[in-house]
Amino acid sequence: MKERPLEDGEVLILSVLLNRATEWNRGSVDLRALKVSDMDDGGMGSLRFASGKRHPRYGRTIAEGWFKDTDGMPVALALYVDREEDLFELDSWKVDFSSRLRLPQDESEVECPPGGN
């Protein structure tokens, strides 16, 4: 997987989700310095964070949210850390499993899941 910097909308999503991650406090994260790889998810937008670890593994979910795509379909978001509590993946999927068409452009677009963080 080819590594790349975050796009503006991805920075926005991560900023919102990290602010909601009240049970994960690793200090400030320089989002512009992070590198990610696009995951093979049919264009729904999931990302894996670059890591020097050989085989990082899912640890837990630290924040969730969603936003509406241009076609009105919700795009669900989940931010995961690995077993050492380092950023692991940003999971993104449209509820109809089609490709994501856009990224949010304002923090107010990234909503909390019902009853969630």
Backbone bond lengths (Angstrom), bond angles and torsions (degrees), N, CA, C in turn:
res aa  C-N    CA-C-N  psi(-1)  N-CA   C-N-CA  omega(-1)  CA-C   N-CA-C  phi
1 M - - - 1.457 - - 1.527 109.52 -
2 K 1.304 115.97 133.60 1.455 122.02 -179.15 1.526 110.76 -82.29
3 E 1.332 115.94 130.09 1.461 120.88 179.05 1.516 110.76 -84.10
4 R 1.347 114.41 148.53 1.462 121.45 179.47 1.523 108.73 -152.43
5 P 1.345 117.64 162.99 1.469 119.88 173.34 1.528 110.00 -74.87
6 L 1.302 115.90 164.86 1.460 121.53 177.23 1.521 111.57 -71.35
7 E 1.321 116.40 145.00 1.460 121.90 171.62 1.535 108.21 -79.27
8 D 1.325 117.22 162.37 1.468 121.49 -177.56 1.533 112.24 -55.42
9 G 1.322 117.72 -45.88 1.462 120.79 179.91 1.521 112.58 -64.75
10 E 1.326 117.49 -31.73 1.466 121.50 176.80 1.522 110.65 -71.05
11 V 1.337 116.23 -38.43 1.469 120.65 175.00 1.525 109.18 -60.45
12 L 1.320 116.53 -44.24 1.461 121.61 179.56 1.537 110.36 -60.06
13 I 1.329 117.00 -49.32 1.470 121.32 179.33 1.522 110.52 -57.59
14 L 1.317 116.96 -48.90 1.468 120.16 -178.30 1.515 112.12 -64.33
15 S 1.323 116.88 -38.41 1.459 120.51 177.70 1.528 110.57 -59.22
16 V 1.330 116.42 -46.69 1.465 120.92 179.67 1.530 110.41 -64.50
17 L 1.321 116.81 -48.19 1.465 119.57 -177.06 1.529 111.77 -66.11
18 L 1.322 118.18 -39.39 1.462 119.77 178.14 1.528 111.45 -65.27
19 N 1.323 117.75 -34.27 1.465 120.40 175.90 1.526 111.49 -65.78
20 R 1.327 117.17 -27.15 1.461 121.72 179.06 1.528 112.78 -86.04
21 A 1.313 117.06 -13.98 1.469 121.61 -175.15 1.523 110.34 -80.17
22 T 1.324 115.80 71.82 1.465 120.87 -173.84 1.530 113.24 -70.70
23 E 1.321 117.63 -21.49 1.463 119.95 179.70 1.529 111.93 -99.17
24 W 1.317 116.70 18.26 1.469 122.77 175.97 1.503 106.96 -137.48
25 N 1.313 117.00 111.42 1.456 119.92 -177.85 1.518 109.24 -129.73
26 R 1.316 115.56 91.28 1.456 121.29 178.84 1.524 110.84 -105.12
27 G 1.321 116.79 16.64 1.455 119.91 -176.68 1.517 110.26 83.10
28 S 1.328 115.40 -172.39 1.460 118.65 -178.27 1.531 110.09 -73.46
29 V 1.318 114.75 147.86 1.459 122.18 179.76 1.527 107.22 -116.48
30 D 1.329 116.85 127.03 1.458 121.15 177.06 1.529 107.48 -80.52
31 L 1.328 116.40 92.85 1.448 121.25 -174.88 1.525 112.69 -63.17
32 R 1.320 117.33 -31.89 1.464 120.69 -179.95 1.533 111.97 -71.45
33 A 1.326 117.38 -18.49 1.468 120.70 179.73 1.530 112.45 -91.92
34 L 1.326 117.07 -13.98 1.470 119.88 -178.57 1.525 110.97 -68.03
35 K 1.313 114.85 147.43 1.464 122.26 172.96 1.519 107.48 -116.75
36 V 1.316 115.83 142.53 1.462 121.85 -179.17 1.524 109.91 -135.36
37 S 1.318 114.54 164.19 1.460 122.09 171.79 1.516 107.33 -123.99
38 D 1.331 115.80 138.67 1.459 120.10 175.69 1.525 108.64 -72.03
39 M 1.324 115.98 136.49 1.457 120.56 179.11 1.525 109.57 -90.98
40 D 1.301 115.99 153.31 1.458 122.51 -179.72 1.528 108.39 -80.22
41 D 1.343 115.23 84.99 1.469 119.96 -174.47 1.525 112.18 -128.32
42 G 1.300 117.24 22.73 1.458 120.32 179.19 1.513 114.00 74.75
43 G 1.338 117.39 22.14 1.456 120.90 177.19 1.515 115.16 85.19
44 M 1.331 117.49 17.41 1.469 119.11 -179.18 1.521 112.99 -84.10
45 G 1.344 118.36 -9.79 1.458 120.76 170.82 1.510 117.98 100.93
46 S 1.313 119.35 13.41 1.467 120.47 179.24 1.526 110.37 -70.45
47 L 1.340 114.95 145.87 1.458 122.35 -176.95 1.519 110.93 -128.93
48 R 1.326 116.36 145.37 1.462 121.91 170.17 1.523 106.91 -111.70
49 F 1.332 116.94 130.93 1.457 121.58 179.23 1.522 109.89 -76.67
50 A 1.333 116.15 138.02 1.459 121.31 177.87 1.532 108.76 -63.56
51 S 1.317 114.69 141.12 1.454 120.85 -177.89 1.526 108.41 -148.64
52 G 1.292 116.55 147.19 1.457 120.21 175.10 1.517 111.89 -82.89
53 K 1.310 116.55 2.26 1.467 121.04 -177.87 1.523 110.08 -78.88
54 R 1.313 116.14 144.98 1.468 120.68 -179.74 1.515 112.25 -66.53
55 H 1.307 117.13 -49.94 1.465 121.32 -176.23 1.529 110.11 -139.36
56 P 1.334 117.36 71.40 1.471 117.80 178.13 1.526 109.47 -62.57
57 R 1.334 115.46 145.98 1.459 120.54 -178.53 1.513 110.19 -130.62
58 Y 1.318 114.43 147.48 1.464 121.55 178.72 1.528 110.55 -50.80
59 G 1.327 114.30 135.89 1.459 120.81 175.53 1.517 111.13 -110.25
60 R 1.348 115.45 -60.26 1.465 119.65 179.95 1.517 110.66 -166.49
61 T 1.322 115.05 166.33 1.456 123.18 176.12 1.516 107.97 -90.08
62 I 1.345 117.16 129.58 1.468 119.36 -179.23 1.525 113.44 -108.80
63 A 1.323 118.56 -17.16 1.470 120.55 178.62 1.524 109.22 -163.52
64 E 1.331 114.68 152.73 1.455 121.41 178.42 1.522 109.83 -138.62
65 G 1.312 115.63 159.93 1.455 121.57 177.42 1.520 109.59 -171.34
66 W 1.319 115.46 -171.73 1.461 120.78 177.30 1.525 108.87 -164.26
67 F 1.331 114.88 160.86 1.465 121.19 172.51 1.521 107.39 -147.04
68 K 1.325 115.74 163.61 1.468 120.37 178.61 1.518 110.35 -92.87
69 D 1.324 115.10 133.87 1.455 122.01 175.59 1.535 108.67 -78.83
70 T 1.312 117.73 171.90 1.462 120.88 -177.74 1.523 112.86 -63.10
71 D 1.327 117.81 -22.67 1.467 120.87 177.67 1.525 112.33 -88.51
72 G 1.338 117.01 6.13 1.455 121.41 178.61 1.519 114.41 87.55
73 M 1.324 117.77 -8.55 1.465 121.51 -179.55 1.525 110.18 -76.59
74 P 1.339 117.65 135.41 1.459 120.04 175.66 1.534 111.61 -68.45
75 V 1.326 115.01 142.41 1.457 122.90 173.00 1.527 105.95 -111.77
76 A 1.324 116.60 112.69 1.463 121.85 -179.95 1.523 109.60 -81.98
77 L 1.324 115.73 145.49 1.460 122.49 -177.94 1.522 109.94 -130.44
78 A 1.323 117.09 139.98 1.456 121.81 173.78 1.523 107.94 -143.29
79 L 1.330 116.45 131.41 1.458 122.23 179.51 1.517 108.60 -105.19
80 Y 1.334 115.27 123.62 1.463 122.17 -176.25 1.525 110.61 -113.15
81 V 1.333 114.94 147.73 1.459 122.07 168.70 1.525 107.88 -113.63
82 D 1.335 115.33 160.91 1.463 119.37 178.61 1.530 109.66 -86.47
83 R 1.304 116.48 -174.14 1.471 121.15 -176.48 1.520 113.24 -66.91
84 E 1.342 116.77 -17.18 1.474 120.86 176.30 1.524 111.62 -98.78
85 E 1.349 116.33 9.42 1.463 123.06 177.64 1.525 114.34 73.24
86 D 1.328 117.75 18.91 1.463 121.67 173.91 1.530 108.93 -91.32
87 L 1.341 116.95 151.63 1.464 119.77 178.21 1.523 109.69 -54.76
88 F 1.331 115.95 134.13 1.466 121.70 -173.94 1.530 111.38 -118.31
89 E 1.335 117.08 -61.36 1.461 121.00 -178.68 1.522 110.95 -146.52
90 L 1.324 114.48 150.61 1.455 122.08 165.10 1.518 105.03 -109.33
91 D 1.311 115.92 107.26 1.454 120.80 -180.00 1.523 108.17 -87.72
92 S 1.319 116.04 132.48 1.459 122.69 -177.58 1.513 107.79 -138.95
93 W 1.337 116.20 128.71 1.465 118.58 178.77 1.517 110.12 -152.54
94 K 1.330 114.12 139.07 1.462 119.37 175.19 1.520 107.67 -82.18
95 V 1.309 115.00 143.53 1.460 119.05 -175.54 1.515 113.19 -64.52
96 D 1.342 117.42 -20.33 1.470 119.88 176.37 1.539 111.27 -99.68
97 F 1.322 116.91 6.82 1.465 125.41 177.22 1.532 113.92 63.84
98 S 1.326 117.96 18.98 1.460 120.92 174.16 1.533 108.89 -85.54
99 S 1.317 116.66 171.48 1.466 121.67 178.93 1.524 110.63 -69.78
100 R 1.332 115.32 142.54 1.462 121.05 175.78 1.516 108.77 -68.45
101 L 1.325 117.00 139.19 1.459 122.48 -177.58 1.523 113.31 -98.92
102 R 1.324 117.50 -24.78 1.465 120.23 -176.55 1.521 110.20 -156.15
103 L 1.326 115.12 170.20 1.458 123.35 171.95 1.523 107.61 -111.46
104 P 1.330 117.95 153.83 1.468 119.16 177.60 1.532 110.54 -64.75
105 Q 1.329 115.14 154.11 1.463 120.68 -179.46 1.519 112.95 -116.03
106 D 1.331 116.48 -3.16 1.466 120.90 179.80 1.528 108.58 -146.18
107 E 1.322 116.37 143.53 1.460 120.57 -179.01 1.525 112.81 -56.44
108 S 1.326 116.94 -31.96 1.465 120.59 -177.77 1.526 112.18 -65.24
109 E 1.329 118.03 -18.04 1.460 121.24 179.20 1.531 112.30 -76.19
110 V 1.327 118.12 -23.47 1.466 122.25 -177.63 1.525 107.57 -90.69
111 E 1.316 115.09 103.33 1.464 121.41 -174.40 1.524 111.04 -97.86
112 C 1.334 114.48 159.71 1.461 120.99 174.72 1.520 109.22 -77.38
113 P 1.335 116.97 147.43 1.469 118.01 173.66 1.516 109.50 -68.85
114 P 1.325 119.10 155.13 1.456 120.53 178.72 1.526 110.86 -55.71
115 G 1.329 116.13 124.14 1.464 121.40 179.09 1.514 113.72 70.16
116 G 1.340 117.80 10.83 1.466 120.45 -175.46 1.503 112.94 -108.16
117 N 1.357 113.34 -167.59 1.467 119.52 -178.51 1.482 108.12 -91.24
